[in-house]
Amino acid sequence: MYTIFKRFAIYLFVFCLFAAPLASGAFAQNSVNDREEQAATEAVVFDALIVRPVGIVGTIFGCGVFIVSLPFSMLDDSVDKAFNTLVTQPAKYTFKRSLGDF
């Protein structure tokens, strides 16, 4: 019984000696890709937690300013321009673009 265990241990040791260099390529990392992925991840998190909520507040604030400026815009026939500037552009910035795309 002892000789079978000893033989198995030797075979396992030899196998590990030959398999370890082959497996080391799987653990290699490309630092440039990792930095780019980390920067992209940070941009997505920053966008989701800070920029999007600020964009929602900006869209709501723009709607309020548009309602206040509506009588003056009607006199000047620039309702479409005011709506586009105060409501549509902040809404598109907040809801239409991809996460992390500034």
C-alpha positions in Angstrom: 0.0 0.0 0.0 2.8 2.4 0.9 4.5 1.8 -2.5 1.3 2.6 -4.4 0.9 5.9 -2.5 4.6 6.7 -3.0 4.4 5.9 -6.8 1.2 8.1 -7.1 2.9 10.9 -5.2 5.9 10.8 -7.6 3.7 10.8 -10.7 1.6 13.7 -9.3 4.8 15.6 -8.6 6.2 15.1 -12.1 2.9 16.0 -13.6 2.7 19.2 -11.7 6.3 20.1 -12.7 5.3 19.7 -16.4 1.9 21.3 -16.1 2.8 24.4 -14.1 4.7 26.2 -17.0 1.8 25.4 -19.3 -0.8 26.9 -17.0 1.2 30.0 -16.2 0.1 31.6 -19.5 -3.5 31.5 -18.2 -2.5 33.7 -15.3 -0.6 36.3 -17.3 -2.2 39.7 -17.5 -2.0 42.3 -20.1 -1.6 45.4 -18.1 -2.7 47.8 -20.9 -6.0 46.1 -21.3 -6.6 45.9 -17.6 -6.0 49.6 -17.2 -8.4 50.4 -20.1 -11.0 48.1 -18.6 -10.6 49.6 -15.2 -10.9 53.1 -16.6 -14.1 52.1 -18.5 -15.5 50.5 -15.4 -14.8 53.6 -13.3 -16.4 55.8 -16.0 -19.6 53.6 -16.0 -19.8 53.7 -12.2 -19.2 57.5 -12.1 -21.8 58.0 -14.8 -24.4 55.8 -13.1 -24.0 57.2 -9.6 -23.2 60.9 -10.1 -23.8 62.1 -13.7 -27.2 60.4 -14.4 -28.9 61.7 -11.2 -27.5 65.2 -11.9 -28.9 64.9 -15.4 -32.3 63.9 -14.1 -32.3 67.0 -11.8 -31.1 69.1 -14.7 -34.0 67.8 -16.9 -36.5 68.6 -14.2 -35.0 72.0 -13.6 -35.1 72.7 -17.4 -38.8 71.7 -17.5 -39.5 74.3 -14.7 -37.5 77.0 -16.4 -39.2 76.2 -19.7 -42.7 76.6 -18.1 -41.6 79.9 -16.6 -40.2 81.1 -19.9 -43.1 79.8 -22.0 -45.0 83.1 -22.1 -41.9 85.0 -23.2 -41.0 82.3 -25.8 -44.5 82.5 -27.2 -44.2 86.2 -27.8 -40.9 85.6 -29.7 -42.1 82.5 -31.5 -39.1 80.5 -30.1 -41.0 77.9 -28.2 -39.4 75.0 -30.1 -35.9 76.4 -29.5 -36.5 76.9 -25.8 -38.0 73.4 -25.5 -35.1 71.9 -27.3 -32.5 73.7 -25.2 -34.1 73.4 -21.8 -35.8 70.0 -22.0 -34.8 67.9 -24.9 -31.0 68.2 -24.7 -30.8 67.4 -21.0 -33.2 64.5 -21.4 -31.2 63.1 -24.3 -27.9 63.5 -22.4 -29.5 61.7 -19.4 -31.5 58.9 -21.0 -30.3 58.3 -24.6 -26.5 57.8 -24.3 -24.7 54.7 -23.2 -23.3 54.5 -19.7 -19.8 55.9 -19.4 -20.1 57.8 -22.7 -19.5 61.4 -21.9 
